[in-house]
Amino acid sequence: MAKVLIAGCGDLGQGVARHFVAKGAEVTGIRRSGTAFPEGVKGITQDITTLSAKDWPEADLVYLIMTPAGRTAEAYQAAYVDTAQAVVDGFKGRTTPPKVIFVSSTSVYGESRGEWIDDTSTAVAASPTAEKILQAEAILVENFSATAVRCSGIYGPGRYRLIEGVHRGEAWSLNQWTNRIHRDDVVSALCITGEHMLADQTLPAHIIASDGHPASMWEVKLWLSARLQVSPPLPDTVSITDYLSSRGKRIVGQTLQTLGWRPGYPSYISGYENMLLDYQAWLAQRNTQL
């Protein structure tokens, strides 16, 4: 029976946990706060940086899924670098070290002029926070058979920030390329990557997880405006060049597809279409509470 440890058993981690419980694995989840864990998961509520080595459970596969408390280098140090080192310290001296999957970010690619990025692209950080993510990746790769799953912008159930901003008519910033992946597709990507690692297949040190359909932010917002039946906050006259994205990057990964992964939501249209009814229900409920 495979032993799977999910360090950071929040939204994504719980989806992964349910998958492996259904597969018959022995699953342990750790979260810093809260005691809600999926059925069949042994739960531990504690900050993993404070776990002593003896308290780390045996594991064949470890998922490290962290969320920083802010967008500062200090917050990323705590969320990524310190937790990566905690995993190293927790399994130091074990006869058989686990394989590790680290949920990373495509923000490690510093390109910002519309360049195309794929799994072979070299990550060159353009910000202190991205440097911290790459530092965490390096710590794990140096100590384990580890793969970083670099996710583009995650959206999905409960993640209504963009929809709400369009609905409220918030001013649009300059147009740029945007890359997305639905929450459910992140979970399935993490699961299929873990299954291959448990089968002792050698994987690259990093894999991109994105829907493979980059779009301009204005395109996404115009589509949402039409679906929400609100007028976009654009002036009466807009230059054609305003609609052309010159900033950001365009991300397309191939490795996940070679592992058999296919996104359930291959573009923002299918993903947000699926979310809009839930958003309207959430909005109605929130309005009744005001």
URQUIUR-V474328 format. One line per field, one symbol per residue. psi: psi as a letter, one per 30 degrees, with the letter a starting at -180 (. if undefined). A space follows every 50 residues. Layout:
psi=???
//
This chain:
psi=kkjkkjjiibeeeeeeeeefeffgljkkkkkellgjllkfkjkkjkkfff kleffklkkfkkkjjlklfahleeeeeeeeeeeeeeeeeegkfkejlllk kkjakfffjfkghglkkaffkkkjkgleeeeeeeeeeeeeeffljkkkjj kakklakfigeeeeeeefhkkklkklkkklkkeeeeeeeeeeeeeeefgg kkllfkkkjlfgiklkeeeeeeeeeeefhlkkillekkkefffkkflalk kjlfeeeffgkkkfiglfeeeeeffeeeeeeeeeeeeff.
//
